[in-house]
Amino acid sequence: MAGVVEQRSIDVVPDAERHGTAFSQFTLWLGANLQITAVVTGALAVVFGANAFWSVLGLLLGNLLGGAVMALHSAQGPRLGLPQMISSRAQFGVRGAVVPLALVIIMYIGFFASGTVLAGQAVGHLTHLGDTTGIIAFGAITAFAAAVGYRLIHALGRIAGLVCAVAFVYLGVRLLERADLAALLHDRAFDFPVFLLAVSLSASWQLAFGPYVADYSRYLPRRTSARATFWWTLSGSVLGSQWSMTFGALAAAAAPAAFVGHEVSYIVGLGGVGLMASVLYFVIALGKLTINVLNTYGSFMSMVTSVSGFRGQRTLSPRGRSLYFAGIMVVGTAVALLGKTSFLTSFKDFLLFLLTFFTPWSAINLVDYYLISKERYDIPALSDPAGRYGAWNGKALLVYGVGLIAQLPFLVTHFYTGPLVAPLGGADVSWMVGLVVPAALYWLAARRDTDRIPAADTGAVPTAEAAPRP
């Protein structure tokens, strides 16, 4: 079992332990996106007012834009050999990185909970034990798989990608047997605000992967091409998400009353009854297991990164690792049980509100890594509050705060709407502001701060860590 369960947490992956090819990113992110929550995300574009034609195009545009940002983060993994959020210490300071990290942890718990609601319904139907029992059982299985770690996560991605692709082809055929595709796409009246909502929904879906995407590319060999990592990540994530979201948009347009609020039962009903229904419930649970394991694993990495910034700890005992995962499971499952009755509206608001916090972080991280540091980080200093990056970087934290505030006038959620939304016809452009404003401000603030930039790459793993762990 020691050879299967991952031994590392937030420490650097030595070259001797690196393995795989960039293609592994395609299979992982394809499998992670061919799942029911992505279907619901696509359906939301139609539920909130867009027609099917412009929903599909808006979702595609958002997936491409958000996916490109997400894939740029993925390309950092082979170069640094570190989890994604550790690199935030180079911008915010070893302890200052806890500010975006705290928000990342909330995001993962939210995604864990929302995914568990839908998967729990599938497990409950499959086992005939009901939604509540299904949610609890699914949460426990997710935590166990995440605790096993990196190799199992990629294996799940490969299996889910194949199984779910076959299932979605079958479901697509069944949907088109019930609905006239030409009729669904006939209405092409353009409404800019709801089109932009579709773009924002899919862009937020992709951008939300940014804080953990490099966690799953960090074991790739250091020589792995950044270009290959970028394109395989982008293609897998965009293909999987667009496939799922298009299905959701068409399903919601074809039968809004039957689909909305009954997403799992509607999808299974398309496939048939008896054995086929059981197979589809299993497929739904498998798809959600893949992405929920990513969310649980990412939450674990973020928690350890937060704690280690103050305690200096980079490795965990098996017992400590298990306690982290158990805590994530308990909290995420509790949130799922509390929120299962108002899932659709809550999930839409959750997705759009996430953009407020993670677009500024993405902008700062990418500008620093690619434009200012030029892919050169002092890896040992990322664990030293007295080192090159310091404990707190006030300039970066200020820019992050300004990036948050700059979005508020343009933000649209169920509980808050900014004052500049109405002049734009109700369109939510906050995520665009959240990318552009902090990117420009951070570049202006940090471009002359050369003391933080090492003269050469100091990412080599110390000799003491070079041997593989048992």
N, C-alpha and C positions, 0 to 999 in steps of 0.2 A: 504493500500500500504506500510505502514511503516514496516509491518511484512514481506514483500516480498523483498523490496529493502534493500540491505546490508548496515549496518550502520558503520562497521569497515573498516579501511584501512590498515595501517601498524602496528597498535597497537596489543598487545598480545591478543589472543582469550582466554577469561577466561574459566575455566573448566565447568562452568554452561551453557555455550553456545556451548559446543562441542557436536557433534552428528554424526551419521553414522557409517559405518563399512569400513574396508579396501577394501571390494569388490567394493565400489563406485569408486575406482581408476581404476579397470578393465573396467567398463562400460564407464567411461569418456574417457580413453585413447584409447579404442577400437573405440568409436565414432569419436574421434578427428583424427584418422589415416585412417579411411575408407573414403577417399575423394580424389578428383581429383589431388591435388598437389602432393600427395604421388604417384599417378599413373604416373604423369609426371616424378617424380624423378626416378622411376623404369625404365621408358622408356629411360631416359638419358643414362643409362648404355649401352643400345643397340645402341642408336643414336651415341654415341661416340666410338663405335668400338667393344664392347664385343658381343659374341654370346649369344643366349637366355639361354643356359644351364649354362654357367659360370656366366652370369649376375644374375640369380636367386640365385645361391649359394653364390656369392659375396655379394649380397644384404642381404641375410640371416645372413651371418657372421657379416656384419657391423651393422645390426639391433640388434643382440645379444650383441655385444661389446659396442656399444653406448648406447643401452637400459639399460645395467647393470649399467653404470655410471649414467644415468638419474634416474634410480630407487633408487640408493643410496641417491640421493638428495631428492627424494620423501619421504623416510623414516625419514627425519629430521622434516617434518611437524608436525606430532602428538606430538613429543617430545618437540618442541620449541613453537608451536602455533604462528609462525611468517611467513610472506612471505619469499621466498627463499633468496632474495638479501639482506635482513636485516642481515642475518647471516654472510655476507661478511665483515661486520664491525668488527667482531671478528678477522679477518685476516688482513684487510687493514686499519683499523681504522675507526672511525665514519664518518670522512670526506674523508678519502682516498678511501673508497668504491665507491666514485663517479666515479673513473676512469673506472673500469669495468662496472659500471652502465650506463655510457654514451654510451658505445658500445652496451650494452643490449638494450637500448632504440632504437638505430638505427636498431638493429636486428628485434625488434618487428614491427617497421614501415615498414621494408622491407618485412617481412612475411605478414603483413596486406595488403600491396600493391600487392604482387604477388598472394595472395589468392583472392583478390578482382578482379584482372584481369580475372581469370578463372570463378569465381562465377558471375561476372558482365556479362560475355558472356551468362551464363545460364539464368540469370534473364532477360537479354535483349531479348533472344529468347522466353522465357516463356511469357513475357508481350508484345512482338512485338514492343518494344520501342528502340531497338538498344543497342549496347555495352556500349556506354558512359553513357546513362541514367541508364542502369543496374548497372554499376560500382558505380555511385553516390548513387542510391537507396540502394544497398547492403551495402555500407559503413555506411549509416545512420542507417540501421537496426542493424548492428553489434555494433555500438557505444551504441545504446539504450540497447541492450541485456546485454552488458558488464557492463553498469552503474547499472543495476538491481542487478548484482553480483552473489555471490557464489552459491546460491540455483538454480537459473535459469541455470547457467553454467552446473551444474551436471545434471539437468533435460534434457537439450539439449543433453548432452553426452549419456544419456540412450536412448532417442528417436532416435538420429542419429545412434547409434550403432545398434539398431534393424532394422530400415528402410534401412540403407545403407548395412547391411549384406545381407538382402533379395535381394536388388538390385544388389549387386556384385555377388551373386550366379547366378542370372538370366543372367547378362552380361557375366559371365564366360562361361555359357552354350552356349550362342549365339556366343561368340568368337570361341569356339571349334567346333561349327557347320560350321563356315567359314574356319577355319584353321586346319591343321593336326598337333596335338600336337607332335606326334612322329617325324614328319618332322622338326618342330620348334626346337626340342631338339636334333636332329641328329648330328648337327655340334658341336663337343666337343673339337675343337682345343683350346689349352690353351695359352693365351697371358697375362703374369703376369701384365704388366702396366694397361691394361684395366680392368682386374679382380680387381686390387687394386683400380681403379677408382670406380667400383661398390661398393666395401667395403666402400670407403670414402664417397660416396654419401649417403648411408643409415646410416653410423655412424654419419655423420654431421647432418642428419635429427634428429636423436635421441638426440645427444649432445646439439642441439639447444634448446631442451625443458628444459635442466638442470637449467637455470637461473630462471625459474618460476614454476617448477613442484611442489615444496612444497607449493605454493600458494593454491593449490587445495587439499592438504591433511592436512592443518593446522587446520581445524575445527574438525578433527577426535579426539575422546577422547584420553587423554594422555596415557591411559592404552593400546591403540591399539598396537599390536605387530609390531615392526619394520620389522621383517621378513615377516609378512603377507603384510604389506604395500609395501615392496620391490617386492615381487613376484606377487602381483596383478597388480601393476603398470607395471612391466616388461612384464608380459604375455599379458596384454591388449594392450600395445604400440607395442610390437613386432608382435603380431598376426595381429593387424589392419594394421600396416605399411607393413609387408611382404605380406599380402593378396593383398593390393592395388598395391604395387610395382611389384609383380609377374604378375599381370594383365597388368600393363603398359609395362613391358619388353616383354611379349608375344604379346601384341598388336602392339608394335613398330617393333618386328621381323616379324610379320605376314603381316603387311601392312605399311611399313615405310613412303611411300609417302602420303598415306591417313591419317595417324595418326599425323605425325609431323607437327606442326603448326595449326592443326585443331583438337586438343584433345577433346574439348567439343562436337563438331558436330560428330566426329567419334564415340565416346562412345554412344551418343544418337542414332546415325544411326544403331548401333548394335541392339538396342532394338526395333526399328520399327518406325512407324510414328503415327501421330494423338495423341490420348490420351496417348499412351505409351511414346511417345516422350516428352509430357508435364510432365508426371510423372518423367521421368529421368532428365529432366532439374530441376525439383523441388528437386530431390535427390541430384544432384550435388550442388545446392545452399545450401541445408540443411547441407551437409557434410562440406562445406566451412564455413558456418555460425558458426558451432561448434568450429573449430580451429581458425577462425578469432576473435571470442569472447575471446578465451584464449589469443591470441596475444595482443588484445586491453586491456584486464584486466591486463595482465603482464606489458604492457607498462605504464599503470596508476600506478601500484604498484612501478615500478622502478623510475618513475618521482617523486612520493611523497617521496620515500626513499632518492633520491638525494637532494631534496629541504630540507627535514627535517634534514638532516645531518648538515646543516648550520643554519637553523632557529629553530630547536628543536621542530617542530610541529609534533605531532603524529596522530592527528585526523583532519578531514576535514568537513566543512559545506556541506550540499547538493548542494548549489550553486557552491562551489569550486570544488566539485566532478564532477558536470556536465560540468564545464568549461574545466577540464582536458580531459574528454572523447570527448568533441567537438573538442578540438585542435588536438587530435590524429586522429579523423576521417578526419578532413580537410587535414592534412598533408599526411596521408596514402592514401587518395583518390586521391590527386594531384599527388603523385608518381605513383600510378596505372595508371592514365590517360596518364602520360608522358611516361611510360615504356611499354605500352601494345603491341606495335608493334615489340619489340625485346625481347619478354618474355623468350623464351626457353634458349638461350645462356646466357642472363643476370642472369636467375635464377640459372643455373648451377654454374656460377662464384660466385654468391652471397652465395650459400650454402657452397662451398669449402672455400671461403674467411672467412666466419664466424668461421670456425674451428680454424683459426689462433688466434682468440681472446678468444674463449670460452673453448678450451681445457686447457690452462694454468689456467684459473679461476676455472674450475671444479677440476683440480688436486690439487690446493692449498686448496680449500674449503673442499674437501673430506679428504685430509691428515690431515688437522687441526681438523676437526670435529671427525673423527673416530680414528685417531692414536695419536694425540697430546692432544687434549682437552678431549678425551674419552667421547664425547656426553655431556659434562658439559660446559654450557655457563652462564655468568652473564648477564641475560636478561636486567635488568635496565641499566647496563653499556653500552649496545649497543646503547643507546640514549644519552650518556654523553661524549662529547669530552674530558672532563677532567678526565674521569674515567679509569677503568682498561685497556681498549683497546686503549685509546688515540684518538687524532684527525687523525693522519697519522701514518701508520706503514711502515717506509722506507724499512725495510728488505723484507716485503711481496711485496711491489710495485716493488722493484728491481728484485726479483725473477720472478714476473709477466712479467716485461720488458724483462728479459733474455729469458723467455719462448717464448715470441713473436719473438724475434730475432732469436732464435735457429731454428725456423720453416722455416724461409725465404729461406734458401738454398734448401729446399725440396718441396717448394710450387709450384703448377701448377694452373694457372688461365689464362684466355684469355688475360689479360693485364700484367701479370708478370709470369715468370718461373724462378725458382731458379737454380743456377749453378750446383747443385748436382743431378738434375732431370735426365739429359741425361745419366750419368753413371748408373743410376738405370733403364734404359730403358723407361724413361718417367713416371714412377710410382710416385704417390703423397703419401709420407709417413709422411707429415708434421704433421698430427694430432696425429700420434703415438709419434713423438718427442715432441709435445706439451703437451702430457700427462706425459711422463716419465721424461723429464728433469726438469720441475718445481716441480713435485712431490718429486723427490729426493732432489733438492736444498732446497725446503721449509722445508722438514723434517730435513735436516742438520742444517738449519738456526734457526728453531723455537723449536726444541725438548728440548732445555735447558731453554727456556724462560718460566719458571714456574710461574712467576708473573701474567701472563695473565690467568692462569687456576684456577678457583675457587676450594676451597677444597671440596665443595659439590655443587650439582645442585642448582642454584639460579633462576630457571625458574618459581617459583611459582608466580601466579598473585597476586598483592597486593589486600587487602581486598576491597579497594575502587572501584576496577574494577570488582569485582567478580559477582555483580548482573547483570543479563541480561539487555541489553539496550532496550528501548521501540521501 
